[in-house]
Structure formats: C-alpha cells, structure tokens
Amino acid sequence: MANDPLAPLLAPLTDLPGIAEKLARLLARAIGGTRVIDLLLHLPEHHIDRRAHPSLADLRPGGVATVIAELVRLERPETARQPWRLTLGDGSGFADLVFFRPHARITGLAPGTRLAISGAVTLSAGRPAFVHPEHLHPAARAALIPAIEPVWPLTTGLAAWQIRKAMTAALARLPAFSEWIDPELRRRRGWPEFAAALRAWQAPETPPDPLARQRLAYDELFADQLRLALLRARRRARPGRALTGDGHLRARALAAFGHELTAGQRAALAEIDADLAAPRPMRRLLQGDVGSGKTILALLAMLRAVEAGAQAALMAPTEILARQHFRTLAALAPVPVAILTGGMSASARRETLAMIAGGAAPLAVGTHALFQREVAFRDLALAVIDEQHRFGVGQRSEFGAKGRQPDVLMMTATPIPRTLLLTQWGEMEVSRLAGKPAGRQPVKTTLHAAIQLPAVIAALARALASGARIYWICPLVAETEASDLAAAEERFTRLAERFPGQVALAHGRQKPAEREAALAAFAGGEKPLLVATTVVEVGVDVPSATVMVVEHAERFGLAQLHQLRGRIGRGAAPSFCLLMHGDGGEAAETRLAMLRDTEDGFAIANADFRLRGGGDALGTRQSGEPGFRLAALPRDEALLRIAKSDAAVLLARDPDLAGERGRAARLALRLFGARGRGESG
C-alpha cells in the first residue's frame, strides 16, 4: 500500500488534520461515506459569487456583495422582538447589519472596528442592509471570504466552514492521475484533467466551468459502464452447459397456445435460444410492455431445458402471480407442472417437494418458497424470475444456487427507460418485446377531476347495467399499506351501498383464500365491480374486464398507472380507463395527459423517468436519481451512451486492463466503486 496512489484517498476521514471522531461522524452522515474520497466526490449544490466589492453607496438590493467598512454605531434592541442593528460606514455612504439572533461576536464589537462582510443585500428601513450575512470577520481577515463559495449539502450539527476546512485538506491529497479517458474524446470535449476538474468544482477561484462538471460526470459513468462490462465478460467466461432440444415439446405447447408468435416474440426467442445453446450461463432480461406476451416465451425456454433432459422453474413475487403462471403453464405445457407456495398444506407441500426432487415435475412454479432450504431439484438448468426487481439479490442468488450454474431468464412487465437499462441492468443482455400480440384491444383513457366523482359513478352504473366488469383502484394516500388499505375499505363501503351485492374487495392483507375468492367472484361476474389496492397490478388476468377507475391518479407514477391499465383491454370488447385526479395542479394534469395520449409503455417510462427520476429503478424508492454522486440522469444520458461505447472499446483492445490506459482505468474503478450503488439486478 506504500506505493498505492489511492491510499491517501481511501483513508478514513479521521486521517485529515483536525477531523476528530465526532466531526468525522457528522461528515459521513452528510457525504454518505467514511473516507476522504467520499468527501472529495461530495459536490456542491451550487456556488455563490462573492467577487463584487462595491462601496456602500453602490450597494443594490437583490445581489450578493462583499464590503469592508467601519462600524459606526451599534443599536441594541429595546424588546426581544426587535433586531440588533449595526450601522456601517466607508466614507461613501452607510449600510446596516441586522441580526435577530445576536451572539458575542456582535454584541462585543466597538464603534471604529473595521469589518469584512459578505452576504445578500436587502433593503431595511430605507437603507441597504445585510441580514445575518454569511461572513463577518475583522477586516484583517478578509481573505477568509472566498471569491467563489461552494455550498455543499450539510447535516444537523455540521457547519459550512467545517466541510470547507476538511475539503481543503482532502484536495491537498489529490495525486496526479494517469489519464483513463480516451485522449481523442477528451481533446474533442475540451475536458480538464480529473484532479483539476475536482479542484475547479470544490475550491474554485472563478465560476466553475461546466466542462469540469461534465468531465467528473463522465468519469463516474465511464467507471460504472466499465464495471458492468467486466461483469458481463466474467459471466461469459464461466463454464455452463448447452441446452438443446428437438422442439417436440415446444411444438405441442404452441399448438395448445393457438396463436402465431409475433415478429417481436420470434426475435426475442431467437436471442434466448442462442444463449441457451451457448456453453456459458445465460443472464438475460426479457423486458416487455403490459400484454406483450412474455409468459409464452418463458414457457418455450423452459421446455427447451426439459427437452435437454433437465428441469426449469419460474419464480414470481406473489402467490396471485404464481398461481396465474401455474394455470397458464399447466394448460399449455405437455409435461407435468408443480406449484410451490407458502400457503400450501403440509401434505401438498411434501408431495410437491418429492415431485421436484425426483424429477417427476420437469417444470415448477412458485413464490420465494422455491428457494427454501428443503427444496431440492433433480437437475435445475433454467431459472426464470418474473418481476425480478421485487426480489433481493440474495433471494435471486439462492434460487439460482438450486442448480449447477443454471441459465437465468429475468422478466419484467414494467417498461424500463433505456437510460436505466444502461445502469441498473447493464450487466445483463436485454431482449425487448415491442408491441402487443394480436387480439389485444386499445384502451381509451380519459382524465376526470375529483369533483366529477358523481358523474363517474353514474357512468359506472350504466356500464354495470350493460354487463361490464370494472376495476376501481384506490389511491395511495401515504407510504404505508395500512393507509392504502383504509382508503380501499372506505371506497368499498360506499360503492357497496350504491351497488348492493355487486362489489368485491381485494387487498394485500387478506388471507390468500379470501382474496382468491374475491377475484374469482369478479372474474366470474358474480361481483362485477372490484375495489382493490395495487395488489392487482400484476398477476390478475380477467379478459372480460373492460373498465378501470383510478382514484387520485396523480399520486401514482406514470409507469405504474400504465401497468395497472394493462389489466383491461385483454379481450375483444372496447375498454376504458378513467383517471381521476385531485388538486395536483396543472403539472399533474399535464403528466397524466401522456397516459391519455399514448399506450406506448416505453415512451411513458422514459417520460416518467425524466419527470421523477429513476429511483432504485423499479424498487421501493419510486423516484430520484439512481445512485450517482457526480452524474445526473437523464441530464447526462448522452454521456452515458458514450461511456458505454468507450468502455467496450477499451476492453476489446485491452481485456486485462494491463496497458497504460487500462491501468489508469483500474484506478477509476476503485475511485468510483468505493461507496457502491446498491444492487444492480
């Protein structure tokens, strides 16, 4: 480590002079890390330009100014509600310092003291004034006021001067790095060196050049894409087994299916087949819009594994979705299919476990119960994970560990913006299903203000009279399932009074049997109006449902609304989605208008990402940027695409990163991989 250029940067914050344990803890809370590099990569939110040094006579309210003047008078308040007022003079005019929370530095000042002040200029009692200026020093220490001041995100108990002092010490540790950026790209872009860009942003002497921020953003994105490219290369190098078959099981499944595959399905299946036939483990994401036909492709891939003499399993995040998949696979597959869920009886569970272990069930479907310790497969060769973002990395790994380096096919019905495909899913190969299979109907979407509720209910009455089946999705009133449930129960009560005997209720806290009974009553027409939480977002397939009402639609993300809307339009009859919105303002109505104007889930997902940020992609945090410190998406999307291409070119030329630029790129990986970005799929 003595010759490691990164050692001073990967050291703990307490290595910096004057940073004791207590201050280090405060800094770590603000910067999201415990090392010097985490501090250096903690960029300012903005910068304050303090270079204006006018005379007091030239002060103008509304700007920021730095002045040196003499204290003329100190006016103490007569009541606690009045401010302290200090009058300044410089020979050209006068200005005031105003403090509502005085301290000893102010109250102890004597007339005649020369002061250096910097802050926002306002107007008070008809005279220019500084109200609680950010800087107040003796004139002899005016150099303490920075010309361009970074403003970093702080935390309770941490002062700006403390982070500034720590940053100065951290910047002094920056070595001169070898260049990891392609020289031609850097020349064309006009980017400074990494260390110079960091200093320009963290301790600027002039307003920071946007090119410096752009360089830093690119560095982080490049390191991220290089890491993902290395992951892909390592996975390709792992030994696996080729799965080939004669197609007889597939032919029987397709005959039972009764429809021709679309061009998009055939293209995706060809990509999956190429992976299955390769002597390395597959790791592919099948990304399809609502109703694009992913399940039939999953079945055909699973049957390829069975034709090769092995087993395949499909894991779903909820029992509702697992049971739907089981019904579909059992109806189409020409081989036995087992189902394993947490709600099974002990005897049924023992029988299913024996079928899976002995190979009597070549195909298995289940929830997280599939990766429990007592589950053993005879020979698991393909693991299919549906709605994969709902499982943690550990759960997915445990499932995959049930076989010997099995192929893994992950599926999601939530459209993923191309930006996130390059980040969260960048280490996988991706097959995207565009369009819908034949027979899927367009859904007419309309917007309605909350005040139109009586008219909406009257329209539902007419629809029910004509035999329609209707979803009523309740609003998410807070970030808890309990409050979501309360809203659903209240709406259920009111609608049941209006339509006695016709309303069912489904939510996540019901016992599985109770929820299944409600869904069955809805699907069968016994209860043609279903009030539900987002529990119906996936796994509910009622082709006869043609109407959906979403209450307070502005509280949902666009992608989630699109997912919910996919519950209708599954049959031959026209379908209608009514989005009811509250007081979300014009911006909310404009956002919802995109759903009214298009059914393209990928366009909607990209719009949602641009409006709200990507969050943890598709995880519990539904908005915000996906974990970068220097880059900001989608603003830097163009840089991201360049970084992906550049990382691929570097590895193609120098797969071991042994050359001069490759060794520098190794440093970038360590610099930007120190804190990590959470799971990436």
N, C-alpha and C positions, 0 to 999 in steps of 0.2 A: 504493500500500500504506500510505501515511502515515495515511489515514483508515479503514483496514480494522480493524474491531473485533477480528477474529480473528488479526491479525498477531502479537500477543504470545503467543497460544496455539499457533500453528503454528510458532513459532520453535524452533530446536534446544534441547535440554536445557542445552547449554553457555551459553545466554543467561542462565540463572538464576545468581544470585550464589553463588560457592563451588563450582560444578559444573565441574570440570576434565574433560578428555577421558577420563581413566581412570574416574572416577566416573560420567560420562555413559554409558560403555560398560556398566558394571555395572547402572545403572538401566535402560538399554534392554533388557538381557537379561531383567530381572525384569518389566518392564511391557509388553514386546512392541512397542516403538516408540521413536522417537528424538526426539519433540517434547514440548513442555510439555503439550499436550492429552492425549497418551498417558499421561503421569503422572497428570493430573487424573482420567482415566477408569479408573485402576487402583484398583479399590475394595478396601477391607479385607476379609479373610476373616471377621473378627469384631471385637468391641470388648471391652476389659477395663475394668470399672468399678472405679476406684480411689478412689471418694469416701468409703469407710469409713475413719474416722480414730479407731479405738478406743485406749484406753490399753493398756499392755502387759498389765495384769491382765485386760482384757476380750477379749484375743485368743482366737479359737476356730479350731482346725484345720479346714481344708476350704474356707476362703474366701480372698478377696484383701483385704489391708489395707494402709493407708499409715500409718506411725507416725513420730514424731520422738522420739528418745531419745538418751541419753548412753552412750558406750562405757565400760563398767565394767572389762572385762578382755579381753585378747587372749591366747588359749591356743594356743600353737604345737604342731603335731603331733610326736609322738616318732618316728613312722615315716612313710614316703611314702604308706602306705595310709590313714592317719588324716587326718581333715579339720582345717582351721583352724576354730576356734570362737571367736566374738567374743560376749561377754555384754553385753547392753544393759539399761539401767535407766531408768525415768522417774518414780520415786517411788511408782508404784502396784504395780510388780512387775518381773519380769525376763523376757527372751526372748533367744534366741540367733540369731546369724548363722552359717551353716555354709557353708564353701567347700572344695570338693575340688580346685579349680584356682585357687589364690590368685594375685594379681598385686600390683604395687607399691601400688595404691590401698588395698589392705587391709593388707598387711604393714607399711606405713609409718604406720598410724593409731596414735595415742597415746590412752591412757585419758583420759577427760574430754572427748573430741571429741563434739560434738553432730551427729547424723546424721539424714537423712531417708531412709527406706527404704520401698519398696513391692514387694510380691510375694505369692505364695501362702503361706499359713500352714500349717505342718505341726507334727508333734509329734516332738521329738528328745530323747532321754534324759529323758523325762518333762516336758519344758518346751516351750512354744510356740517355734517356730523359723522363720526364713526361710532356705531352702536356695537359694543362688545367686539372690537377689532380682533382679528385672529392673531396679530402680532403687536406686542407692546414691549419695547426694550429701551434701555438707555441709548442715547444717540451713538455712544462709542461702540455699541454692539450691533449697529445697523446691519452688519454683514450677516447676521443670523437670519435675516429675512431673505428667503430665496427669490430670485428673479422669476423663475417658473416653479410653482409649487405643486408637486404631485398630491393628489387627495386619494388616499387608499381606503378601502373598506376597513372599518375598525370593529371592535367589540367592546362591551361594557368594561370599563376599567383601564382601557388602553388608550393612551394619548397619541396624537399625531406626531409629536416630537419624538416619542419613543420609537415608533416604527421608522421615522426618518433617520434617527441615530443608528438603529440596527441595520437599516438598508445601506447606509454609507459604509459600515464595517463589512457588510456582505459583498458589496460591489468591489471593495478592495481585494477580495479573494479571487475575483474572476481571472482565470488564466487566458492566455492567447490560444484559442482553439484552432485546430486544423479545420479546414472547410469541408462540411458534409453536403453542402448544396452543389448541384451541378454548376460549374463555372459559367457556362453559357447562359443558363437560366438566371443566375444572379446578375450577370452583366446586363442582360436584356431588361431585367426588372429594376435595376438600379438599387439593389438592396445593400445595406451596410453589413459588416461582419456581425456575428451573433453578439459578442460582448459589447460592441459599440451600439448595437440596436437596443440592448438591455439598458445600458447607461443612458441612452437618449430618452428612454421612457421613464426610468426610475429616478434619475438625477439630472434632468435637462437644464441646459443653460439658455436654450432658446426653445420656443414652442416645438414639441416633438414632431418630427417628420412622419407623416402617415406611412411612409415606406419602412420606417423602423418597426412599427406595429405589424405591418404586413409581413415583414421578414420573420418576426417572432411567431406569428400565427402559422406561417408556412413551416417553420421548424417543428412545431408541435404536431401539425398534421402529417408532415413527412415521417416523423418518428412513429406516429401511430400507424400509418399505412405500411411502413417497413416492418413493424412488429407483426401486423396481420399477415403480410406476405410471407414472413418467416414461419408463422404458424401453419399457413397453408402448405408450404414446402415440407415442413416436418411431418405433417399428416400424410402427405403424398408418399413420403419415404417409408412410412410404417408398412410392415407386411400385412396383407389381408388375404382374402380369397375371392376368386372369381365366381360369381353366381350366374349360371347359365341354365336355360331350360329349353324344352321343345315346344312350349307355347300351348300345350293341350289344355291346361287348366285355365289359362287366360282366355282361350277361345270360348270355353264354356261360360266363363263369367261375363264376357262381352255379349254372348248370345242372350244370357239372362238379363243383362242390362238393357238391351233392346234399342240402343241408340248408337249412331256413329260418333266416334270421338271427334272433337273439333280440331282444327289445324293447330291451335294453341296447345291443346292436350296432347296431340301426337308429338309435337316438338318437345314438350316437357318430358314426355315418357321416353323419348329417344335419349335425352340427356341423362335421365335416371338410369336407363338400361346401360348406357355406356359406363356409368360409374359402377353399377352392379357387376358388370363383366370385367372390370379392371382389377388387377391383383393388389389393390390397396383399399382401405376402408373408405366408404363414401361418407361425406358430410355435406349434405345438400339441404338448402331451404327451398321449399315449394311455396311460393308466395302467390296467392290467388285472391281475387276480389270475392265478395259475397256471391255465392252461387256459381262460381267459375268451374266447379267440377273437380275438386282436389281429391275427394274421397275415392272415386273410381280409380284414379291414378295410384293412390296409396294401395288399394287392393291389388291392382295389377303388379305393382312392385313386390308386394308380399307374396303373391302367387309365384313370381319368378323365384323367390327364395325356396318356396315349397317344392317347385319343380326341380330345384337343385338338391333336394333331399334334406332341407333344413327347415327351421321354424321362423316365423315372423310374428311380431307383436306390435300393437298400436296402443299408445297411452294417451288418455285425454284428461284434462284437469278437473272435470266434474263428472258425477255419476250420470247426470242427464245426458251429457255429450257422449260418454262412454256407451250408454245404452242405445243411443241413436246409431252410433257407429256399429255396434253389435248387430242391431236389426238389419242395417244395410248390408254388412258383410255376410251375415248368415243367409240373407236372401239371395245373394249373388255368388258367393264362393262355392265351388264344387267340393270343398273339403270341410271337415268339422271346424267350428269356431267356438272357442271358450270365452267366457267373460268372467272377470275377477274384479269385484269392487268391495269397498269396506262395509257395505250394508248387507252382505250375503249372510245366510245362516251358516253355522259351523259345519253342518253336514255337506251343504252345497259347496262350501269352500274347500273342504277336504277332497271332494270328488274332482273339482276343477284343478286343484294343485296336482293331483295324481295324473290327470289327463295331460297337463302341460309338461310335467316331469317325464312322463313315459313316451311322449310324442304322439299320443292319440289325438291331441288337438294341435294340428300344424299351425293354426292361427289363434292368437289370443288378443283379446281386447280388455282394457281395464283402466282404472284410475291409478293413483300413486300406489295402490295396493300391489301393483305388478312388480315393484322393486323392493318389496319387503323381504326380510332375510329368508323366510321359509319358502319363497318362490324359487323354484329351480327349473330351468328349461333343459330339454334333452339336447338341443343344438340351436340356440338363437343366433340367426345370421343377419336379421334386419330388424332394427328398432325404429318404429315410426312414432313421432311425438307431435301430437296436434296441439295447436295454440301454445307453441313451445315456450313463449315468453312468460307463461303463467307458472312454469316450473323453475326452480332454482338450479344453478349449475350443479350443485351436489346431487339433487334428485335426478337430473338427467344423466349424470355420470354413473350413479348407482344402477339406473335402468340399463344403460349400455354395458355395465360390468356383468350383466347376466349372461353374456355371450363371450366368445373369443374374438375380440376386435370386430364387433358386428358393424355392418353398414348402418348409418343413421340418416333417416329422412325426416326433416322437421317441416311442419306445415303451419301456416298462419293464414287466417281469413282476413286479418286486418291489413289493409294496404300499407306498405312501408315506403316512405319517401326515398328517392334514390340517394339523397344525402345520407340517410341513416343506413342504407344498405352498404355504403362505403365505410361506415364506422362500426356500429353495433354488430353487423352481420358480415363484416369484411373478410373474416377468416373462413367463410363458407362459400361454396358455389351456390348460385341462386338461379332457380328456374321461375320465371314469372308467367303466370297464366293471365292472358288478357282476354276480355270479352266474356260472354256467358254462353252456356250450351243452348242449343235450340229448345224452344218452348218456354224459356223464362220471359216473363212479361215486364215491360217498363212500368215504373211506379210513378204516378203523378203526385208531386209533393207541393203542398201549399203552406203558407205562413198565416198564422192567426194570432192576434193579440189576446192576452188573457181575458180581457173584457168581453171577448166573443164566446166565452165558455157556454152560455145558454144556447147559442146558435149551433155550436159544435155538438152539444148533447142532443139537440133536436135532429141534427143530421144523422147521428148515430141511431136514433130511434127509427128513422126511415130505413137505414141500412139493415138494422136488425130485422125489421119487418119484411125485408126482401130476402132474408136468409143469410146475410153476411156473417162472417166470423171476424171479430175485432180485437186487436191488442190495445190496451191502454197502459202506456209506460209512465210510471210515476217519476217525479223529479228527484234528483239527488239534492236534498236540502242542506246537507252537511257531509263532512268526510267520515261518516260512520254508518255502518249497516243499520244500526238501531233507528237512526233518524230517517233513513231511507225507507225502512220497514214501516215506521209510523205514518209516513206520507202515503204509502200504498194502502195500509189498512183504513185510513181515513177516506181515501178516494173509493175504495171498495165498498165501504159502508154507504156512502152517498149514492153511488151508482146502483147498488143493490136495492136501495129504497126506490129509485127511479125505474129500475128494470127487475122487478122481483123474480127470483128463480132463474135468472139468465146470466148471472155474473159469477165467475170463479176468481180465486186469488192464488198467486204463486210467488213465493219469495224464498230467499236462501236459508232462512231459519226454520222452515217447515221440515218435518220428517220426510225422508225421501218418498215413502209410500203416499203420504198426504199430498205432496207436490205432484207426484206422478198421476194421482187420481184427478187433481185439478186440471192438469194438462190433457189427460185423456178425455175428461168431460168437455174441454174446449175443442179438442180435435174432432170429437165425435158429434159436436153440435148440441149436446145436452146443455152446455153453458157457453153460449156463443160469444160472450164478452169476457176477456181475460184481463184482469188488473194485475200488473206484475212490476217487479223491480227489474233491474238489468240482468236478472238471472236467466232471462230468455235470450240474451244477446247471442249465445251460441248453443247449439245442441237441441234446438226446438224446431221441428220441421212439420208444419201444418200447411200443406199446399192450398187448402181451401180458405185460409185466412187472407183477406183482401184489404183490410183497413187497419191502420195504426194511428193512434194519437199519442204524441209525446208531450207531456206536460212540462212547462218550463224548459223548453229545448235549449235555451241559451246557456244552461248550466252544464251541458254536455260538450265534449269535443266533437268536431265535425266527423272524424273517423269513427267514433263510437256511434254517433247518430246514423251514419251510413251502415254500420254493422247491424244496428237494430232494425233499420229499414229493410235489410235483407231478409227479415222473417216473412215479409209479404212479397207478392209478385212471383210466387213459386208455382202457381197454377195457370190455367188458361184464361181466367177472368181478369178484367182490369182491376188494378189495385191503387190505393190512395193512402198517402202518408200526410197527416196533419200535424205540423209543428207549431205548438202553442208557446208563445214567448211572453215573458213578463216585462219588467222595466229595465231591460238590458241596454236601452238606448239604441241610437242609430247604428253604432258599430256592431252590436249583436245581431240586429236585423240584417245588416249587410253580410255578415258572416253566414247566417243561416240561408241567405239567398243563394249561396253557392250550391247547397243541397237541393234547392228548388230547381236550379238551372242545369244540373248535371247528375248523372248516375255513375260517372267515371270515378271509381274509388281511389285510383292513384292520383288523379288531379285533386280530389278532395283531401287526401292525405298530405300532399305537398302544400296545399293551401293552409291546412291545419298546422303543419309544422312551421310555416312562415309566420303564422299569426300567433302561435302559442309557444313555439319552441318544441324540441323533441322529447324533453324529459328523459326518462330511462327507456326511451324508445317506446316500448309497449308495456311497461311495468306499472308499479303502483303510483309513481310520480308521473302525472299525466301532462305536465308542461315543464318548460325550462330547457336550457341547453344541455346537450348530452355529455356533460362532464369535462369539457376542455377548460383550461386555465387561460390560455392566450388566444386561441381561436374562438370565433363566434359564428355559429351556424344559424340561419343559412347565409349570413353575410359573406362568409369565406368559402362558399360552396365551389366557386371556380378554382380557388387554391387547392381545395381538397381533391378535385379531379386531377390537377397537375401533380399533386403529391403521390397519388395512387400510381400514375403512369411513371413518375420518376423513380419510385421505389421498385417497381417491376423491372425497369431498365437496369438499375444498379445491380439487383440480384441476378439478372440474366448475365451481366458482364462479370460479376464478382460474387458468385453464390456463397462463398465462405467469408465475405467481407474482410478479405485479407489484404487488399490493396490500400493505397494511401487514403482514398476517399472512403473505402469500406471501413477502415479502422476509425476514421472520424465519425462515420455513421454509427458505429458501436457506442461512441461517447454520447451521441444524440439519443440513442435508445435508453441509455442509463439516465441521462438528464431528465428526459420526459416520461420515463416509465417509473420513476421513483415512487410517486404517490399512487399511481394506478387510477383506473376509471371504473372500477366495479366490473361486474360480469359483462361479457360481450357476447353471450349466446353460446 
